[in-house]
Amino acid sequence: MIILGLGGIHTDPACAILKDGCLASAVEQKKVAPRHPHSDPPMEAIHSALSLAGCTPAEVDIVAIARPFSERHGRHHLHVELRELFPNARVVSVEHHQAHAASAYYASPFDTATVLALDRRGDFRCGSRWNATGTQLTLEKEIAYPDSLGDVYSRVTELLGFRPGAEEHKVQWLSTFASPELAHIFRSILMEGGVSIRIDRKWFDTGRIGKGGFSTRFYQALGLEDGEEIPEPMKALVASGLQSAIERLTLEMAGEGENLCLAGGLALNSLLVASLERSGKWRNVFVQPAAGNSGTALGAAWHAWHVTHGRPERAPLTTLALGPEFEPEEIKKVLENCKLGFRYLLTTDEVIDTAMAQLAADKIVAWMQGRMEFGPRALGNRSILASPLNPYSTENLNVFIKHREPFRKFAASVPASLASRYFETGPNARFLSTVGRVRPEHRATFQPALLGDGLVRVHTVEPEENPLFHQLLMKWGQKTGLPVLYNTSFNLFSDPLVCSPRDAVRSFYSSGIDAMLVGNFVLEK
């Protein structure tokens, strides 16, 4: 049984393939076709996912679509195209929030759970809570737009001068550098009420374009003139107040129990995930790491397997390395076509030793190995690496390579078996979906990467999931006494994560990265 799932239509399209219930591939359109990121249907992502899964369109049994936001997006036209592309397949539609919930629960290791899906808007809903048992998901509560936590978060994103719908993560990280003394304002806006949300519209002006559409009442609460630009010193206070209020209300909505699963755009908020993990209200918390709209491709496919096809077998998510990888001949052809000088390393040990030599010399290293990750985070396959022993690592990464704000910090990748020596963190660190806290005795070492209150983004690496990256970390630890490397995504200027060797070459030569290892090929500047 081959099921093809499509999600994120018109926003962040992606394709996933299940073969007999097991996830064989998952690809986002923007990564394989950055010039056509919103193609409908996402043909490049579809062809890539099919190729990786080793199947043809004629072999697909079910095409499951996570429903677009509204009928005006031409759902009928999409169905017609898919029937032509997949002549032997049954085409089924899955509600947007049902796909979010399915992506969270079926990816988890739990047999029963409460599932919470929170986003800005999907199928005119912005929140839902589900009871899950076995392979059944039962809707308990839903929240209709515009009473949306995600919408308020996007409005504040715009208010602070960032791009709504794209840069909410900046507000999240900025929030860690101030106290939540303005949280009472956002609690009033959100009108806290248990599992329900009710946004007080008096805090917004429907006639005001830009700056999040906040009303005079909001500016007065901040002690500002109506419509005044938010002063730079106040931005972190606003971000912190918002983050605190969102965390508190989500905790109320989640309730308490044994197992909690999360999905939807708000589940990409690592600080929110950490607050749920540490609340003591849940024994286990699992977040589907590609929790945004692209992740509904996974949910649609799993829903078709368990509900449409009625199969009970489950295969929880164990890796996000689900995208394309490239053979040595493919890489060599690109490097030669670009007339670049390179060396080819014969063994894995040489690849690791070369990377360590560069890192030990305080160089910044691009690391492109194996299959591309699905989702927004680099987990050691499409990464930029630096040594924590270099006190200027984070400054160099922010200023000369990523060209981004200094309050945005980098992940610390560490072997899972050694993580507790340095950090306090939980199982969601496996996919970089939460934040940890540096143990006091190591805070001086990681000071440049710290968020407020000793927080740090921790990425724990399992040997069976990413053996090459795990081996690099272990050998680095043997060499330096510290088995940790700073890790950030291999991309520039808000581009998607690099996919191909050509993408890697372009980013390498457009930045201050010192060396790049693509498979067994090494390039140096």
C-alpha positions as CSV (number, residue, x, y, z in Angstrom):
1,M,0.0,0.0,0.0
2,I,1.5,3.3,-1.1
3,I,0.0,6.5,0.2
4,L,1.0,10.0,-0.9
5,G,0.3,12.8,1.5
6,L,0.1,16.5,0.5
7,G,0.0,19.3,3.0
8,G,0.6,23.1,3.3
9,I,-1.1,23.7,0.0
10,H,-0.6,27.4,-1.0
11,T,1.4,28.2,2.1
12,D,4.3,25.7,2.6
13,P,3.5,22.8,0.3
14,A,5.1,19.4,1.0
15,C,4.8,15.8,0.0
16,A,5.2,12.6,2.1
17,I,5.1,9.0,1.1
18,L,4.0,6.0,3.3
19,K,4.9,2.5,2.1
20,D,2.9,-0.1,4.1
21,G,2.5,2.4,6.9
22,C,6.2,3.3,7.1
23,L,7.4,6.8,6.3
24,A,9.7,6.5,3.2
25,S,10.2,10.1,2.2
26,A,9.0,13.7,2.9
27,V,10.0,16.8,0.9
28,E,9.1,20.4,1.1
29,Q,8.6,22.2,-2.2
30,K,10.5,25.3,-1.3
31,K,13.7,23.3,-0.7
32,V,13.7,21.4,-4.0
33,A,12.3,24.2,-6.1
34,P,13.1,27.5,-4.4
35,R,12.0,29.5,-7.5
36,H,8.5,27.9,-7.4
37,P,7.9,27.5,-3.6
38,H,4.1,27.7,-3.8
39,S,3.5,25.5,-6.9
40,D,0.1,23.9,-6.9
41,P,0.3,21.0,-6.9
42,P,4.0,20.9,-5.7
43,M,5.3,18.9,-8.6
44,E,9.0,19.0,-7.7
45,A,8.3,17.8,-4.2
46,I,6.0,15.1,-5.5
47,H,8.6,13.8,-8.0
48,S,11.4,13.9,-5.4
49,A,9.4,12.1,-2.8
50,L,8.3,9.4,-5.2
51,S,11.8,8.9,-6.5
52,L,13.2,8.6,-3.0
53,A,10.5,6.1,-2.1
54,G,11.3,4.1,-5.2
55,C,7.7,4.2,-6.7
56,T,5.9,5.6,-9.7
57,P,2.7,7.7,-9.8
58,A,0.8,4.6,-11.2
59,E,1.7,2.7,-8.1
60,V,0.1,5.2,-5.7
61,D,-3.0,3.8,-4.0
62,I,-4.2,6.8,-2.1
63,V,-3.5,10.5,-2.4
64,A,-4.4,12.3,0.8
65,I,-4.7,16.1,0.8
66,A,-4.6,18.2,4.0
67,R,-7.4,20.6,3.0
68,P,-6.4,24.1,1.9
69,F,-7.5,27.0,4.0
70,S,-10.7,27.7,2.0
71,E,-12.7,26.7,-1.1
72,R,-11.5,29.9,-2.9
73,H,-8.1,28.2,-3.3
74,G,-9.5,26.0,-6.1
75,R,-9.8,22.6,-4.3
76,H,-11.8,21.1,-7.2
77,H,-9.1,22.0,-9.7
78,L,-6.4,20.4,-7.5
79,H,-8.4,17.2,-7.3
80,V,-8.8,17.0,-11.0
81,E,-5.0,17.5,-11.6
82,L,-4.2,14.8,-9.0
83,R,-6.6,12.3,-10.6
84,E,-4.7,12.8,-13.8
85,L,-1.3,12.5,-12.2
86,F,-2.3,9.4,-10.2
87,P,-4.7,7.4,-12.4
88,N,-5.0,4.4,-10.0
89,A,-5.3,6.3,-6.8
90,R,-8.2,7.2,-4.6
91,V,-8.1,10.9,-3.7
92,V,-9.2,11.8,-0.2
93,S,-9.4,15.1,1.7
94,V,-8.4,15.6,5.3
95,E,-9.4,18.6,7.4
96,H,-6.5,20.9,8.2
97,H,-6.6,20.6,11.9
98,Q,-7.3,16.9,11.7
99,A,-4.1,16.6,9.7
100,H,-2.2,18.6,12.3
101,A,-3.5,16.3,15.1
102,A,-2.8,13.2,13.1
103,S,0.8,14.3,12.4
104,A,1.4,14.8,16.1
105,Y,-0.3,11.7,17.5
106,Y,0.7,9.1,14.9
107,A,4.3,10.3,15.0
108,S,4.4,9.9,18.8
109,P,5.3,6.7,20.7
110,F,2.0,6.9,22.7
111,D,-1.0,4.6,22.6
112,T,-3.2,7.2,24.2
113,A,-2.8,10.9,24.4
114,T,-4.4,14.4,24.5
115,V,-3.5,16.2,21.2
116,L,-3.4,20.0,21.0
117,A,-3.2,21.7,17.6
118,L,-2.6,25.5,17.6
119,D,-2.0,27.7,14.6
120,R,-2.9,31.0,13.1
121,R,-5.8,29.8,10.9
122,G,-6.7,26.6,9.0
123,D,-10.2,25.6,7.8
124,F,-11.3,28.7,9.7
125,R,-10.1,27.1,12.9
126,C,-7.1,28.1,14.9
127,G,-7.1,25.6,17.7
128,S,-8.3,22.1,18.5
129,R,-8.0,19.6,21.2
130,W,-8.4,15.8,20.6
131,N,-8.5,12.6,22.6
132,A,-6.4,9.8,21.0
133,T,-6.6,6.1,21.7
134,G,-5.2,3.4,19.5
135,T,-5.6,4.7,16.0
136,Q,-8.6,6.9,16.7
137,L,-8.7,10.6,17.1
138,T,-11.8,12.2,18.6
139,L,-12.4,15.9,18.6
140,E,-13.0,17.3,22.0
141,K,-12.9,21.1,21.5
142,E,-12.2,23.5,18.6
143,I,-11.6,27.2,18.5
144,A,-12.7,29.3,15.5
145,Y,-10.8,32.1,13.9
146,P,-10.4,35.0,14.8
147,D,-9.9,33.9,18.4
148,S,-6.4,32.9,17.5
149,L,-3.2,32.8,19.6
150,G,-1.2,32.5,16.4
151,D,-2.9,35.5,14.9
152,V,-2.0,37.6,18.0
153,Y,1.6,36.3,17.8
154,S,1.8,37.3,14.1
155,R,0.4,40.8,14.9
156,V,3.1,41.4,17.5
157,T,5.7,40.1,15.1
158,E,4.6,42.9,12.6
159,L,4.4,45.4,15.4
160,L,8.0,44.8,16.3
161,G,9.2,45.3,12.7
162,F,9.5,41.6,11.6
163,R,7.6,39.8,8.9
164,P,4.4,38.3,10.1
165,G,3.9,34.7,9.0
166,A,7.7,34.2,8.6
167,E,9.6,35.7,11.5
168,E,7.7,34.8,14.6
169,H,10.7,32.9,15.8
170,K,12.5,36.2,16.2
171,V,9.9,37.4,18.7
172,Q,10.3,34.1,20.6
173,W,14.1,34.5,21.0
174,L,13.9,38.2,21.7
175,S,11.5,37.4,24.6
176,T,14.2,35.7,26.6
177,F,16.1,39.0,27.1
178,A,13.5,40.8,29.2
179,S,11.2,40.1,32.1
180,P,7.5,39.5,31.4
181,E,6.3,42.6,33.2
182,L,3.9,43.4,30.3
183,A,2.3,40.0,30.4
184,H,-0.9,41.4,32.0
185,I,-1.6,43.4,28.9
186,F,-1.6,40.3,26.7
187,R,-3.5,38.3,29.3
188,S,-6.2,41.0,29.0
189,I,-6.1,40.7,25.2
190,L,-6.4,36.9,25.3
191,M,-9.1,36.9,27.9
192,E,-7.9,33.7,29.6
193,G,-10.6,31.1,30.1
194,G,-9.6,27.5,30.6
195,V,-9.7,25.4,27.4
196,S,-11.4,28.3,25.5
197,I,-9.8,31.4,23.9
198,R,-11.6,34.7,23.4
199,I,-9.7,37.6,21.9
200,D,-10.8,41.0,23.1
201,R,-11.2,42.9,19.8
202,K,-11.1,46.3,21.6
203,W,-7.4,46.0,21.6
204,F,-7.4,46.2,17.7
205,D,-8.4,48.7,15.2
206,T,-9.9,47.1,12.0
207,G,-9.2,50.3,10.1
208,R,-5.5,50.5,11.0
209,I,-3.2,49.0,8.3
210,G,0.2,47.7,9.4
211,K,1.9,47.5,12.8
212,G,-0.4,44.6,13.7
213,G,-3.5,46.7,13.7
214,F,-3.3,47.5,17.4
215,S,-5.7,50.1,18.7
216,T,-5.2,53.3,20.7
217,R,-6.0,51.3,23.9
218,F,-2.9,49.1,23.3
219,Y,-0.5,52.1,22.9
220,Q,-1.9,53.8,25.9
221,A,-1.3,50.6,28.0
222,L,2.3,50.7,26.9
223,G,2.6,54.4,27.8
224,L,3.1,55.4,24.2
225,E,1.5,57.9,21.8
226,D,-1.1,56.3,19.4
227,G,0.7,54.6,16.5
228,E,4.1,55.4,17.9
229,E,7.0,53.1,16.9
230,I,7.9,50.7,19.6
231,P,11.2,52.0,21.1
232,E,14.1,49.5,20.8
233,P,14.5,48.9,24.5
234,M,10.8,48.1,24.8
235,K,10.7,45.5,22.1
236,A,12.1,42.7,24.3
237,L,9.6,43.6,27.0
238,V,6.7,43.4,24.6
239,A,8.0,40.1,23.3
240,S,8.5,38.7,26.8
241,G,5.0,39.7,27.9
242,L,3.4,38.1,24.8
243,Q,5.4,34.9,25.2
244,S,4.6,34.6,28.9
245,A,0.8,35.1,28.3
246,I,0.8,32.6,25.4
247,E,2.6,30.0,27.6
248,R,0.2,30.5,30.5
249,L,-2.9,30.2,28.3
250,T,-1.6,27.1,26.5
251,L,-0.9,25.4,29.8
252,E,-4.5,26.0,30.8
253,M,-5.8,24.7,27.5
254,A,-3.7,21.6,27.7
255,G,-4.8,20.6,31.1
256,E,-3.0,17.7,32.7
257,G,-2.6,14.0,32.2
258,E,-0.2,11.2,31.1
259,N,0.7,12.0,27.4
260,L,0.4,15.3,25.5
261,C,1.1,15.7,21.7
262,L,1.5,19.0,19.9
263,A,1.3,20.3,16.4
264,G,0.4,23.4,14.4
265,G,2.5,26.5,13.9
266,L,2.6,27.5,17.6
267,A,4.2,24.1,18.4
268,L,7.3,25.4,16.6
269,N,7.8,27.7,19.6
270,S,10.5,25.9,21.5
271,L,10.0,28.0,24.6
272,L,6.3,27.1,24.7
273,V,7.2,23.4,24.4
274,A,9.8,23.7,27.2
275,S,7.2,25.4,29.5
276,L,4.8,22.4,28.9
277,E,7.6,19.9,29.6
278,R,8.5,21.6,32.9
279,S,5.0,22.3,34.1
280,G,4.7,19.0,35.9
281,K,1.2,18.6,34.5
282,W,2.1,16.0,31.9
283,R,4.3,13.0,32.4
284,N,5.3,12.9,28.7
285,V,5.2,15.7,26.0
286,F,5.8,15.1,22.3
287,V,5.9,17.7,19.6
288,Q,5.8,16.8,16.0
289,P,9.0,18.6,14.9
290,A,7.8,19.7,11.5
291,A,4.7,21.1,13.2
292,G,3.8,23.8,10.7
293,N,1.7,23.5,7.6
294,S,4.3,21.4,5.7
295,G,3.9,18.8,8.4
296,T,0.2,18.3,7.5
297,A,1.5,16.2,4.6
298,L,2.6,13.6,7.2
299,G,-0.7,13.9,9.0
300,A,-2.8,13.4,5.8
301,A,-0.8,10.3,4.9
302,W,-1.1,8.8,8.4
303,H,-4.8,9.6,8.5
304,A,-5.3,7.8,5.2
305,W,-3.4,4.7,6.5
306,H,-5.2,4.5,9.8
307,V,-8.6,5.9,9.1
308,T,-9.3,5.6,5.3
309,H,-7.5,2.3,4.9
310,G,-8.2,1.1,8.5
311,R,-4.8,-0.3,9.3
312,P,-3.8,-0.6,13.0
313,E,0.0,-0.8,12.5
314,R,1.9,2.3,13.7
315,A,5.5,3.4,13.0
316,P,6.4,6.4,15.2
317,L,8.7,9.1,13.8
318,T,12.4,8.3,14.4
319,T,14.2,10.5,11.9
320,L,13.6,13.6,9.8
321,A,16.3,12.7,7.3
322,L,13.7,12.0,4.7
323,G,14.8,14.2,1.7
324,P,17.2,13.9,-1.2
325,E,20.8,12.8,-0.9
326,F,23.5,12.9,-3.6
327,E,26.0,10.4,-5.0
328,P,29.7,11.3,-5.3
329,E,29.4,11.6,-9.1
330,E,26.6,14.1,-8.8
331,I,28.5,16.2,-6.4
332,K,31.7,16.0,-8.5
333,K,29.8,17.1,-11.6
334,V,28.5,20.2,-9.9
335,L,31.9,21.2,-8.4
336,E,33.7,20.7,-11.8
337,N,30.9,22.6,-13.6
338,C,31.5,25.5,-11.2
339,K,35.3,25.2,-11.9
340,L,36.1,24.8,-8.2
341,G,39.1,23.4,-6.5
342,F,38.4,20.5,-4.1
343,R,39.8,17.4,-2.5
344,Y,38.1,14.0,-2.4
345,L,38.5,12.2,0.9
346,L,38.6,8.4,0.7
347,T,37.3,7.4,4.1
348,T,34.8,8.5,6.7
349,D,37.7,8.9,9.2
350,E,39.3,11.4,6.8
351,V,36.0,13.4,6.5
352,I,35.7,13.6,10.3
353,D,39.4,14.4,10.9
354,T,39.3,17.1,8.2
355,A,36.2,18.7,9.9
356,M,37.8,18.6,13.3
357,A,41.1,20.2,12.1
358,Q,39.1,23.1,10.7
359,L,37.0,23.4,13.8
360,A,40.1,23.2,16.1
361,A,41.5,26.1,14.1
362,D,38.4,28.2,15.0
363,K,37.1,27.9,11.4
364,I,33.4,27.8,10.5
365,V,32.5,24.6,8.7
366,A,29.5,23.8,6.4
367,W,28.5,20.2,6.7
368,M,26.3,18.6,4.1
369,Q,25.9,14.9,4.5
370,G,23.2,12.2,3.8
371,R,19.5,13.0,3.3
372,M,18.2,16.5,3.7
373,E,16.1,17.1,6.8
374,F,12.3,17.6,6.6
375,G,11.1,20.6,8.5
376,P,12.7,24.0,9.5
377,R,15.6,22.8,11.6
378,A,19.1,21.5,10.7
379,L,19.8,18.3,12.6
380,G,23.3,17.5,11.4
381,N,22.8,16.8,7.7
382,R,22.6,20.4,6.4
383,S,24.4,22.3,9.1
384,I,26.9,25.0,9.7
385,L,29.2,24.0,12.6
386,A,31.5,25.9,15.0
387,S,33.5,25.2,18.1
388,P,32.1,26.4,21.5
389,L,35.8,26.7,22.6
390,N,36.1,29.7,20.3
391,P,34.7,32.6,22.2
392,Y,33.9,34.4,18.9
393,S,32.0,31.6,17.3
394,T,28.5,33.0,17.8
395,E,29.5,36.5,16.8
396,N,31.2,35.2,13.7
397,L,28.1,33.1,12.8
398,N,25.7,36.0,13.3
399,V,27.7,38.8,11.8
400,F,29.7,37.3,9.0
401,I,27.7,34.3,7.9
402,K,24.0,34.4,8.8
403,H,23.8,38.2,8.9
404,R,21.2,38.2,11.6
405,E,20.3,39.7,15.0
406,P,22.6,39.0,18.0
407,F,19.7,37.9,20.2
408,R,19.3,34.8,17.9
409,K,21.5,32.0,19.3
410,F,22.7,28.7,18.0
411,A,22.0,25.2,18.9
412,A,24.4,23.0,20.9
413,S,24.6,19.5,19.4
414,V,25.7,16.8,21.7
415,P,25.6,13.0,21.8
416,A,22.4,12.0,23.6
417,S,24.3,9.7,26.0
418,L,26.4,12.7,27.2
419,A,23.9,15.5,27.1
420,S,23.0,15.3,30.8
421,R,26.6,16.2,31.8
422,Y,26.2,19.7,30.4
423,F,22.5,20.3,30.0
424,E,19.1,19.8,31.6
425,T,16.7,18.9,28.7
426,G,14.1,16.5,27.6
427,P,13.4,14.0,24.7
428,N,12.1,16.7,22.3
429,A,15.7,18.0,22.1
430,R,16.3,15.1,19.7
431,F,14.6,17.2,17.0
432,L,15.6,20.6,18.4
433,S,11.9,21.2,19.4
434,T,12.6,22.5,22.9
435,V,15.2,24.4,24.9
436,G,17.4,23.2,27.7
437,R,19.3,24.8,30.5
438,V,23.1,24.7,30.9
439,R,24.2,23.2,34.1
440,P,25.8,26.0,36.3
441,E,29.3,24.5,36.2
442,H,29.3,24.8,32.4
443,R,27.7,28.2,31.9
444,A,31.0,30.0,31.3
445,T,31.8,27.7,28.5
446,F,28.5,28.3,26.7
447,Q,28.0,31.9,27.7
448,P,27.9,33.3,24.1
449,A,25.1,30.8,23.1
450,L,22.9,31.4,26.2
451,L,19.5,32.8,26.1
452,G,18.1,34.4,29.2
453,D,18.1,32.4,32.5
454,G,20.8,30.0,31.3
455,L,18.6,28.6,28.5
456,V,20.2,27.1,25.4
457,R,18.9,25.4,22.3
458,V,20.0,21.7,22.8
459,H,20.1,19.1,20.0
460,T,20.7,15.6,21.3
461,V,22.1,13.2,18.7
462,E,21.4,9.4,18.7
463,P,24.0,7.1,17.0
464,E,21.4,5.1,15.2
465,E,19.7,8.2,13.8
466,N,22.7,10.1,12.5
467,P,25.8,7.9,12.8
468,L,28.2,10.2,11.0
469,F,27.4,13.3,12.9
470,H,27.3,11.3,16.2
471,Q,30.8,10.0,15.4
472,L,32.0,13.5,14.7
473,L,30.7,14.7,18.0
474,M,32.3,11.8,19.9
475,K,35.7,12.2,18.3
476,W,35.5,16.0,18.8
477,G,34.9,15.3,22.5
478,Q,37.9,12.9,22.7
479,K,40.1,15.5,21.1
480,T,38.9,18.6,23.1
481,G,37.2,17.2,26.2
482,L,33.9,18.8,25.1
483,P,31.7,16.7,22.8
484,V,29.6,19.7,21.8
485,L,29.5,21.7,18.6
486,Y,27.4,24.8,17.8
487,N,25.0,24.0,15.0
488,T,22.9,26.3,12.8
489,S,21.0,25.7,9.6
490,F,23.0,25.7,6.3
491,N,21.2,28.5,4.5
492,L,21.5,32.3,4.1
493,F,19.3,35.3,3.8
494,S,16.0,33.6,4.8
495,D,16.5,31.0,2.0
496,P,15.3,27.5,2.8
497,L,17.7,24.8,4.0
498,V,20.2,23.9,1.2
499,C,19.2,20.8,-0.6
500,S,21.5,20.2,-3.5
501,P,25.3,20.5,-4.0
502,R,24.6,23.6,-6.2
503,D,22.6,25.2,-3.4
504,A,25.5,24.4,-1.0
505,V,28.1,26.0,-3.4
506,R,26.0,29.1,-3.7
507,S,25.7,29.6,0.0
508,F,29.3,28.7,0.7
509,Y,30.7,31.3,-1.7
510,S,28.1,34.0,-0.6
511,S,29.2,33.9,3.0
512,G,32.1,33.9,5.4
513,I,32.1,30.1,5.9
514,D,35.7,28.9,5.9
515,A,35.4,25.3,4.7
516,M,32.7,23.0,3.4
517,L,32.4,19.2,3.4
518,V,29.8,17.9,0.9
519,G,29.9,14.1,1.2
520,N,33.5,13.2,0.9
521,F,34.4,16.4,-1.0
522,V,36.1,19.2,0.9
523,L,36.4,22.8,-0.2
524,E,38.4,25.6,1.5
525,K,38.7,29.3,1.1
